[in-house]
Amino acid sequence: MASAPAPVLRVHTLGGEEALCLDAEALERQVETYGPSVLGLKRLLLRRLGRSIFRQQLTYQGRVLRNSDALADLAQPADRH
C-alpha cells in the first residue's frame, strides 16, 4: 500500500480550517499554471475557493507576504538551523 505524498504547502483560514494542501507535484503544476509567486497562489485560491485576490492576506512565520514574493524563497529544509 503506497502512502500519500507528503504535503509541502498548506494554507489555513484565520479560523484554522485547512483551505489548501498541495504535495510537491501539485505545487509544481500550480506554479506552471499560475506562476511562482504569492500572487499565483492567490489566483489558485480564487479559483478553488472563490475568495477575491484583494481580500486575501497570506502570512508565513508571522510575516505578511507580498504578491511579488516567490514561493520558492519561503521553503525551508527541515535540517536548516
C-alpha positions, 0 to 999 in steps of 0.5 A: 500500500503506497502512502500519500505524498507528503504535503509541502504547502498548506494554507489555513483560514484565520479560523484554522480550517485547512483551505489548501494542501498541495504535495510537491507535484501539485505545487509544481503544476500550480506554479506552471499554471499560475506562476511562482509567486504569492500572487499565483497562489492567490489566483489558485485560491480564487479559483478553488475557493472563490475568495477575491485576490484583494481580500486575501492576506497570506502570512508565513512565520508571522510575516505578511507576504507580498504578491511579488514574493516567490514561493520558492524563497519561503521553503525551508529544509527541515535540517536548516538551523 
